[in-house]
Amino acid sequence: MWPRVDGMRSMELGTPDEMRVRLNSLVLSGRKTATTGLLAEYVEETEGLEYVGERLALLDGDGRSVATIEVTGVRRTTFAGVSWEHAAAEGEGDADLEEWRAGHRRFWSADGTPVEDDTPVVCVAFRVVEEKA
């Protein structure tokens, strides 16, 4: 089960180190408005998918809320089915879809989950509604 903070489910981007600091900074600057997760992680954690209008606590590496985000879109697809529009909205500076795919394959493989084209993923779009002090 994912942590609950201030009565909300939470979102933890990347790994709880410099990567999360960088990704959270992109969210807070408005450059990152989407993320992609493995459907298997939802199953493993017995979590339902996010839903449009749901508010989530965006957490730092210490489990503290840095912002409240609101889900603006949720789409189940395969890894190969992720659109460039969604990948670009992740705001991480990828030049194209192939670069995005290569980076995500490296990330998930390093975490012990090799990703194939038919691996189910969840694409989540969001916006910041409140930044924490």
C-alpha positions in Angstrom: 0.0 0.0 0.0 1.3 3.5 -0.9 1.7 6.0 2.0 -1.2 8.2 2.9 -0.3 11.9 3.8 -2.9 14.5 4.8 -5.6 12.0 4.1 -4.5 11.5 0.4 -2.7 8.8 -1.5 0.8 9.8 -2.4 3.0 10.0 -5.4 6.7 9.3 -5.1 8.6 9.9 -8.3 11.8 8.0 -9.2 14.1 6.9 -6.4 14.3 8.7 -3.1 17.6 10.4 -3.8 18.9 13.1 -6.2 16.5 11.7 -8.9 13.4 12.5 -6.8 14.8 16.0 -6.0 15.2 16.6 -9.7 11.8 15.2 -10.7 10.0 17.1 -8.0 11.7 20.3 -9.1 10.4 19.7 -12.6 6.9 19.2 -11.2 7.1 22.4 -9.1 8.4 24.4 -12.1 5.5 23.2 -14.2 7.7 21.4 -16.7 6.7 17.9 -15.6 3.0 17.3 -15.8 2.9 13.5 -16.4 4.5 10.2 -15.2 4.3 6.6 -16.2 4.1 3.6 -13.8 4.1 -0.1 -14.3 0.7 -1.7 -13.9 2.4 -4.5 -12.0 3.3 -2.1 -9.2 -0.3 -1.2 -8.6 -1.2 -4.9 -8.4 1.8 -5.6 -6.1 0.8 -2.7 -3.8 -2.9 -3.5 -4.0 -3.6 0.0 -5.2 -6.3 1.1 -7.6 -5.5 3.4 -10.4 -5.5 7.1 -9.9 -8.7 8.9 -11.2 -9.3 12.2 -12.8 -9.9 14.8 -10.1 -8.0 12.8 -7.4 -5.6 14.8 -5.3 -2.3 13.2 -4.3 0.5 14.3 -2.0 3.8 14.6 -3.9 6.4 13.3 -1.6 10.1 14.0 -1.2 12.8 11.4 -0.3 11.9 11.7 3.4 8.2 11.1 2.9 7.2 14.7 3.4 4.7 16.4 1.1 6.1 19.0 -1.1 2.9 19.7 -3.1 -0.6 18.6 -3.7 -1.2 17.5 -7.3 -4.5 16.8 -9.0 -4.9 14.0 -11.6 -6.0 15.4 -15.0 -5.8 12.1 -17.0 -5.2 8.4 -16.6 -4.6 5.9 -19.4 -3.7 2.2 -19.4 -1.6 1.1 -22.3 1.4 -0.9 -23.2 5.0 0.4 -22.9 5.1 0.6 -26.8 1.7 2.4 -26.7 2.9 5.4 -24.8 2.5 8.5 -27.0 5.2 11.1 -27.6 2.7 13.7 -26.2 2.7 11.9 -22.9 6.4 11.2 -22.9 7.2 14.8 -23.6 4.9 15.9 -20.8 7.1 14.0 -18.4 9.4 17.0 -18.9 12.7 15.2 -18.5 14.3 16.6 -21.6 14.1 13.5 -23.9 14.6 14.5 -27.5 12.2 11.8 -28.8 10.1 8.8 -27.9 13.1 6.4 -28.5 15.2 8.3 -26.0 12.3 8.3 -23.5 11.8 4.5 -24.0 15.6 3.8 -23.5 15.7 5.8 -20.3 12.6 4.2 -18.8 13.9 0.7 -19.8 17.2 1.5 -18.0 15.3 2.8 -14.9 13.0 -0.2 -14.6 15.7 -2.8 -15.5 17.9 -1.4 -12.8 15.0 -1.8 -10.4 14.8 -5.4 -11.3 11.8 -5.2 -13.8 12.8 -5.6 -17.4 10.3 -3.9 -19.7 9.1 -5.2 -23.0 6.9 -3.5 -25.6 3.8 -5.3 -24.3 4.4 -4.5 -20.7 1.3 -2.9 -19.2 1.8 0.7 -18.0 -0.3 3.5 -16.5 0.1 7.0 -17.9 -0.9 9.7 -15.4 -1.2 13.4 -16.2 -1.5 15.9 -13.4 -1.2 19.6 -12.3 0.1 21.2 -9.1 -2.7 22.7 -7.1 -0.8 23.6 -3.9 2.9 23.9 -3.2 4.0 23.2 0.4 6.3 25.7 2.2 
